[in-house]
Amino acid sequence: MAHFSAKLNTLILLALTSSAHVYAKGSTVYDLGTVEITAKKPNQEGDSDNNKPMPITTAITNNLYNIPNVSARGSARASGQVINIRGLEGDRLAYSLDGIPMQSNIAHNNIFDIDPALLKSVKIKQGAGNISTSGAFGGEVELQTKDAEDVLKPEENKGFYAGSAYQSVANELTFNGATYVRGDHFDNSLYFSHRQGADTKLGDGSKLNEKYRKMNMLTKLVLYPRDEQKIQIQLQAKRASITEPLNPQRADPDSSNPIVDKNVDSTVGKIEYSFKPYADDNQWVDFYARLYGAQQSKIYDITSKHKISRAGLKLANKSIIKANEFEANYGIDAWQERASNLQITKARANLMALFVEKKWQPLANERLQIIPALRVDNYTRADNNYRKQHFSPRLTVRHKPIEQVSLQAKYTHAFRPPSFQEAFAGGEHFKGRGGTNYFVPNNLLQPEKLNGIELGAAIDLPNLFQKGDNFHFELTRFINEVADYITYDILQGTTKFVNIKRARLHGFEAITKYSYKKISLQATLARTTGKKQQSKEYLTNLVPLNLTTEITYNFTDLIATGWQGVFSAANKKVNKAVYYRAGYGVHNLFATYVPEKYQGVEVSAGIDNIFNKVYTPAFAGSLAAGVNYKLQLGLRL
């Protein structure tokens, strides 16, 4: 689970809070399967969720612990973590920063390491993602960074923030700062953060070898030439200098996994124009054009460099005809991706896609919503005349038979071409007792095709036990069949990525929430399992039955505290005994305080794994981090 890692990456300027699955009040139906973690704006009004404090965290993955069937695996090192959604991860998920597609990892190393201090929201989509997003095969992780508009109070036109945090688990110290300026026709923001730490402490008292220094910078300029127009220009850069094992997902260094010096760099930029003219009735135009570029690289020991870059253009428009309860989203998604020094080769790929999604509400009371969608991808690769064209239809039906109940049924077909790392992997994989094992490229890999069915129901019962309380429950069942599933064969001396005919993943997710006055409760229960259909072998990276719980109590508007529990059953569905993991339970405490006397001061504290539990999460390469004491101080002017 994501919470197993207390090796945390950065400090949050504004406490992130966990919100419910996205839905609107009234008769509008639910959109099940999407969870958003969002930062609270100054003077924001809202329910108990919006005011609930979040424990200090310095990794995006550590905000995911209470989202069912969403976890992080790898090791307690942040650089070795990979987000897993319903048993799928890596290149099977789509990652984006402010709409810019990003690569998640290179050769076991997490390069999607964005400082949460920069973020306004983290949106997790379980199951195939937005029809407009390429690569959203098994899920989607969307990050949105803050504008000055998100931080400044209505009466302010400039602001400053300075903060610092400490975490005992790796003696990690973080400093960050931000400035904001707003005028009549623009706003501008500049963020900077620096953190360093070493040798994550595990539950048994041992340490993971590592030393790191990481810096993040983000600058954004937003122009408003007219009320209906908006131009965004932004640049985000990151540099991480790390000394750790070559494969950070393994616990201990050895002759096959030596300690190396790494530089992990990321530069992301975009120019985006949006146009939304005011309309009383029909809104034919709600348009944006986004031109972007992203380059991510990992260098170690000077002699080896992995680099992946992508440049793209996205055009999209939304049209609404209120009289017919009709809404359509349509556009073009095009990009070129390049990779170099993936051990033996260079590669280039191009994608051009058309997409359309129609939302139709045939009933006047808006209790029924039908959403058909279609995406057409044309994918080409420079080698071997590799060309694939694919049609991906989807259909979602949502119904609200009574005010308190929402139902959803969804069919999804999705397409994913092999990644560069899968098709062109080469060079040394590992050294073992039998000698050195080498990757064998396979540029004839076929794309994966997913057919998914999802059924869900949600119940909202206000004033259930007391006037003013609210009870919420939702349950989702999913089945995903993947044709030409890509896995790897490790033979005597070689490793090769191959297609298998079919794999099947299935599971469920349940969420219960209750709030009344100063207290809020939440519990989630989830599981994902799956097998290769021909061999009947279990798939790896599955999620055993797990339960998360949280209790938050707001003493006042300025003081809050809470407890979190993470409980996992034993991971028994494995093909080899070495992958068995015992069950465990972990407890955490957190608190926040905003002194009324000292305006702009924020204090947060927390303890992760308070009983120093010794455990290993499912498919992790190391023990989890031990007890972690955390303190955060912030000053806003």
N, C-alpha and C positions, 0 to 999 in steps of 0.2 A: 504494500500500500504506500501511497505517496508519503504518508506521515512517518514511515520507517526511517527516513533520512533526517537526522538533525544536523547534517552537514549543509549549512544553509548559505545562500549566496548573497543576499543584500537586505537592506533595511527599507521599510515602506514609509514614505513621507506622510501619507494619510493612511490611517488604519483601514485595511481592506475588510469588507464585511461580506458575509455569505448570504445571497438572496435566494428566494424560492425559485422554482421553475417558472419561466417567464409566462405571465398571463395577464389579462386585463379583467377588471371587475365588471359586474353587470352580466349581460347574457352572452358576451363574447366567449368563444370556446378556447380551451387550453392549447398551448403549443408544448406538448410533452417532449422531453428528451433534450432540453437545453437548460444549462445552468450558468448563471453569470455571477462572478465575484466582482464587486464594484466598490470604488472608493467613495466615501461620503463627502458631499460638497459642504462648504461652510454654510451654517444656518439652514441646513437641509431639514425639511420636515418629513416625517414618515413614520412607519410602524416600528415595532421593536427590532426587526431584522436590520433596518437601516441604522439603528443606533447601537447595535451589538458590537462590542470590541472584538478584534481579532488578535490572537497571540502574535508576538513579534515573529516575523518570518523573513528569511533572506533568500528564499527560493520559490519560484512559481509553483513547483510541485508540492510544496508544503501547504498550499492553500486548497489542495484537492482532496484532503483526507475524507471529507464528509460528502463527497459526490460518489454515489454508488457505481461500482464497476469502472472507476477511474483511479488509477494508481501510478506509482513510479517504481521502477525496478532498476537493478544494476548493482550499486553498492552504496555505502554511506557517503562516498565522495560525490559532491554535486556534479562534477565533470563526468561522472559515470552513470548519471541517471537518465532514464528514458521513460516518457509518459506512455501509459498503456490504457487503452479504452476498449472495453469488452474483448480483451484478448488480442487486440491488434495494436501495433505500435510502429515506430520508426517511419519508414516511407509509406506506410499504409494510412498515416494520418496527415492532415493538412495543417500547417503552421503558418500564421501570418502576423505581422506587426503593422498596425494601421492599414490593413488591406494589402500589404506587400508580402508575397509568398516567401517563406524562409525554409532553409534546410534544418532538420532537427539534430542530426548527428553525423559524424564522419569517423568511421573505423573505431566504433565503441566509445567515442568521445562526444559528450553533449556539447553542441555549439549553439544551442538555442537558450542561451543563458542571459536573459534580459533582466536588468535590475528592476525589481518590483516598485522601487521608489519612483520610477518613471511612469507607472501605469495608472490609468483610470479604471480599466476593467479587464478581466480575464473571462472570456466566454468559452464554455466547453460544450461542444455538440456531440452527443452520443449517437452512434450510427452514422451512416453516410451524411456528409455535410451539405452545405448550401449548394444548390444546383449551379450557381455561378462560379463555384470554386473548384479548380482543378486539383486532383490528388486527394480530395476529401472522401476517401474510400471507406475507412472504418471509423472516422470521427474527425473533429475539427477543433483546433485550439486558436482562438482569435484574441490577440492582445491589442488594446487601444491605449495610447498614451494620453497624458493630460494636456489640455490647452490652458492658457491663462484663464479662460472663461470658466473652467472647471474648478479653479482654486480660489479666485478672488471673490470677495463678497460683492453684492450688487453695487454698493456705494464706493468701492475701491477701484483705483486705476493703476495701482502698482503694489507689489508685495515681495517679501523675501522670506526664505525658510532656511534654517540651518539645523542639522540633526546629527546624532551620533548613537551608536548601538554597540553593545558588547554581548558575546555569547561564549560561554565557557567551553563548549564542546570542542572547539578548535582554537580557543583563545582568539576568536575573530573580533576585529575592531573595524567599524564602518564609520565613515564621515561622508556627509552629502550636503548639498546646498542647491537652492533654486531661486531664480528671480523671475518676476512676472511683470509685464507692462501691458496696459490696455488703453487704446484710444478710440475715437469715434468710428474709425474705419479699419482698425487692425488690432490684433493682440499678438504678443510675442512672449515666449518662455525659453529659459535656458536652464538645464539641469546638469549637475555633475555629481558623481559619487566615486568613492575609493574605498576598497576594503582589502584586508589581508588577514591571513590566518595560516595555521599549520597543524598537521597531525591530529585528525579527528579521533576523539576518544570513543571507544566502543564499550558496550555494556560489561564485558568481562575484564575491563581495565587495560586492554591492549590498545594500540593506536594504529591508524592507517597512515602510511608514509605519504606525505604531501606537504607542499608549501606553495602558497599562491598569493598573487597580488592582482586585483581586477579593478579596472576603471571603466566607467560608462559616462557618455556625454550625449545629450539630446538637445537640439535647438529646433524651434518651430516658429514659423511666421504665418499668421492667418490674416488675409486681406478680405475686406468686404467692400468691393467697389460700389455695389448697389445692394438694396435689401434682399434681392432674390439671387445674388451671386456671392460665391465664396471661392477663394483661391488659397490653397494650403501648400506651403513649401517647408520641407523638413529634412533634417539630416541626423542620423543616429550612428554613433561609433562606439566600439567596445574593443578593449585590449586586455587580454588575460595572460599573465606570465605564470606558468605552473611548473613545478617540479614534482613528478609523481610517476608511478609505473606506466609503461607504454599503454597497457589496457587498464584504465582506471576502474573497470567493473570487477576486476579480480582483487582479492584482498591483499595478498603479499607479493612483493617483487621476487623474481627468481631469474634464472638464466634465460628463460623464454619470455620473460616480462620485466625487462630491466627498468631501473629508474632513469627517466630522461627529462630534459628541459623542453617545455612546449611553449609556443606562443599561439594563442587562439584569437583571431581578429575577426571583426564583423563591421561592415560599413553598409548602411541602408539609407536610401534617399528617395524622395518622390515629389512630384508636382501634380496637384489635383485641382481640377476646376469643377464646380458644381453649380447648377442652375435650377431654381425652383420658383417659378413665378407664382404669385398669389392667385388663387381661384376660389370663388364662392361655392361652386358646384363641382364640375368635372376638373380633374387635375391631369391633363394630358402629358405634361412634361415635369419630370423630377429626375434630372439627368446629371451624371458625373462622368468625367474622363480622367483616368489616373495613369500617369506615366511614371514608371518606377525602375529602380535598379538595386540589386543586393549582391554583395560579395562576401563570402565567408571562407576562412582559411584556417588551417592548422599546420604549424611547422614544428618539427621536433628534431633536435640534434643537427640542425642546419641542413643535413643531407636529405631530408624527406619533407615534402610539402604537398598538402592536399588542399585544393582550392575548388570551390563551386560558386558560380556566379549566375545570376538570372536577370534579364532585362525584359520588361513587358509593358503592355498597354491593355487597359480594360475600359470598355465603354458600356454603360448601362443606363437604362431608363425605366421609370415606373409610371404607369398610366392608371388612373382611377376614374371610373364612371359610377357615381354614387347612385344614380337612378336605377341602374341594373345590378347594384351590389357587385361590381366587377373590378378586379385589379389584376394588372399584368406587369410582370418584371421580365425584361429581355435585354440581350446585349451580346457583346463579343469579348472573348477572353483569349489573348494571344501573348506568347512569350517565347524567348529563346534561352536555353540553359547550356552552360559550358562547364566542363570539369577537366582538371588537369592533374597529372601526377597521382592518379588513383592507383599508385604503385607501378603500373606498366604502360599506361596509355592516356591519350586525350580523347575527349568525347564532346559531341555537340548534338542537341536535340531541339526541335521546334514543335510548338503546339498552337493550333488555331481551333477555337471552339465557338459554337453558337449555342445560346441557351434561352429558354423561355419558360416562364412559370405563370400560371393563371390561377387566381384566387376567386372563387365564385361562391356566393351565399344565396342559394335559391329561395330561402325562406325569409319573410319580412322581419321576423323576430331575431334573425342572425344566429339561430341555434344550430344551423348546419353549415359547414364549410367544406367545399370540395376543391382540392388543389392538384391538378395535373401539371406535370413538368417534363421537359425534354432537354437533354444536352447532347450535342453532336460534337465529338472530338476527332480531329485529324492530327495524328502524331507521327512525326518523322524523325529519324535518327541518321546521322551522316554515314554511319558504317553499313555496309552490306545491303544498301537500299531498303533499310528497315522502315516500313510504313504501315500504320494501323489506323483504321477509321472505325468509330464505334458510336452506336446510338444508345443512350442511357435514359430510359423513361422512368418516371416516378409518379406515384399517386398517393395522396394523403386525404383521408376523410375524417373530419372532426364533428362531433355531435354533442349537444348539451340538452338531453331530454328533459331535465328539470334544472332549476337554478343551482342546485348544490352538486350536480354530477356532470363531469365531462368525460367523453369517450373519444378514443383515437385509434384508427387503423391505418397502417402505412405499408406500401410496397415500394421497394427501392432496388433499382439496378444500377450498378456502378462499375467503372472501368479504371484500371491502373496499369500503365505500362511499367516494365521493369526499370528499377532505378539504375543509375550509372554504377553504383557500388555492386549491385547484383549482377549486371551484365558484363562488367569489365574488371571485376576483382582479380588481382594477380599478385604475384610475388609471395613472400613468406607469410604464412598464417600463424603458425606457432611451432615451437620446438618441443618434442616429447621424447619419451624413452626409446621410441622406435626411429628417431631421427627428426628431420625437419619436414613439416607439412606445408605444401604450397597450394595457393589458389589456382584454379584453372578457369579462365574466362569462358562465358557462355553467352555470346551475343545473339543466340537464337531463342532465348527465353521468350515465352509467350506472355502476353498481358494477363493479369488476373481479372476475373469477372465475378462480381458479387450480386447475388439475389437475396434480398432480405425482406422479412415480414416482421412487423412489430405491432403489438396490440397493447393499449394502455387505457387506464381509467383513473380518474381523480375525483375526490370528494372533499368539499369544503363545508364545514358546519360551524357557522358563527353562533355565539351565545349557547354553546353546547352544555356546559356545566354552570357557567356564571355569565351574567350580562357583561359583554365587552370582551369575552374570550374568543379564541378562534382555533378550530381543529382542522387540520389538513392531512389527507392521506392519498398517496398515489402508488399505483402498481403497474409495472411494464414487463411484458414478456417479449423476447426477441429470438429469432432464428435466422442465422446467416449461412448461406451456402456459397462457397468460394470455388469457382472452377479455375483450373490451371494454377492452383495455389503454389507460390514460390517458397521453397525451403532449400536446405543444403544437404549434400551427401558428403560425409567425411569418410574417406577410404584410406588405404595404406599409402600415405605420402601425399594425398591430394584432398582438396576441398572444392566442391563445385556446386553452384546454385542451379537447381533444377525445378521443373514443374511437376507437380503431382496432379492427378486427374481431378480430385475433388476433396474439399475439407468442409467440415460443418462445425459451427460454433453456435451455442445457444445459452440462454441464461435469463435471469430476472433481476429486477430492481424494485425495491419498496422504500418509500419515504414517509415518515410520520412527523408532523410538526404540531406543536401546541403552544399558544402564547396567551398570557393573561397578566395585565398590568406590568409589573416589573420583571416577570420571569418568562423565559422562553425555553422550550425543550425541543430537541430534534433527535431522531434516530433513523438510520438507514440500514437496510439489509440487502445484500447482493451476492451473486455468484455467476461466474462464466465458466463453461466447460466446452470441450471440443475434441474432435478426433479426425485423423485422416481416414477417409471413407473406405479405401481399399485395404490398407494394412491394419486399420482399427487402432493404430497407435495414438496416444494422446498428443495433442498439440502442446507446444511449450508456451510459457508466459500466460497461463490461464489464471483466473482469479478464484481462489477457494472461497467458501462461504465466509463472509465477513460482516461484522456489525460495527457501526460507529454510533456514538451517542454524544450529546452535548447539552449542557445546562448553563444558561447565562442569567445572571441576576443583576439588574440595574438598581443599585442603592439609591442613586439620584441620577440626574441627567449628566453629572460630571464624574461619577464613580461607578464602575461596573467590574464584575469578576465572573469567572466561569470555570467549568471542568469539562474536559473532553476525554472520551474513552474510545479506544480502537481495539477490537477483538477479532481475531482470525482463527478459523478452524485449521486443522492440520492439512497440509497440501499432499494428499495421498495419490492423486491422479497423475502419476508420472510414469515414464517408461523405464527409468533406472532408479535404483534405490538412492543413488547419490543426490538426486534432486528432491528427495523427501524433506519436508520442513514441518516441524512440530507447530502446533497452535500456540497462540500467545495473546496476552492482554496488556495494553499500555495505557497509562493515565497521564494527563497533562493538566496544568493549571495556568490561568492567565488573568490579568487585571489591567485596567487602564484608569488614569486619573488626569483630569483637566482642572487645575486649580482655578477657582473662580476669581481669586484675588489677583492672580498673575495672568492677564489676558495673553493668549498666544502660546502658553507653555503646555506641553503634552508629555505625559509620563506613562510608559507601558512596561510591564514586567511579566515574566512567565517562567514556568519550569516544564520542560518536556521530559517524558519518561521518568516521572518523579521517584519511582521505586528502582530505577537503574536495572530494568528488566534486560536479561540476556536472551536475545532471540534473533532469528534470521527470517526475513520475509520470503515469500514464495519466489523462487528462481533468482534470488539475490546472490551476488558473488561474495558478500561479506556479512558479518554480523551488523545489526543496526547500531546506531549511535547510542551512547549511554545517557545518563542524566545530563540535562543541559539547562543552565541558568542564564536567563536573558534579561537585559535591561535596555530600554530605549528612551532617549530624551530628545525633545524637539522644541524649537522656538520659532514662532511665526510672527512676522512683523508686517 
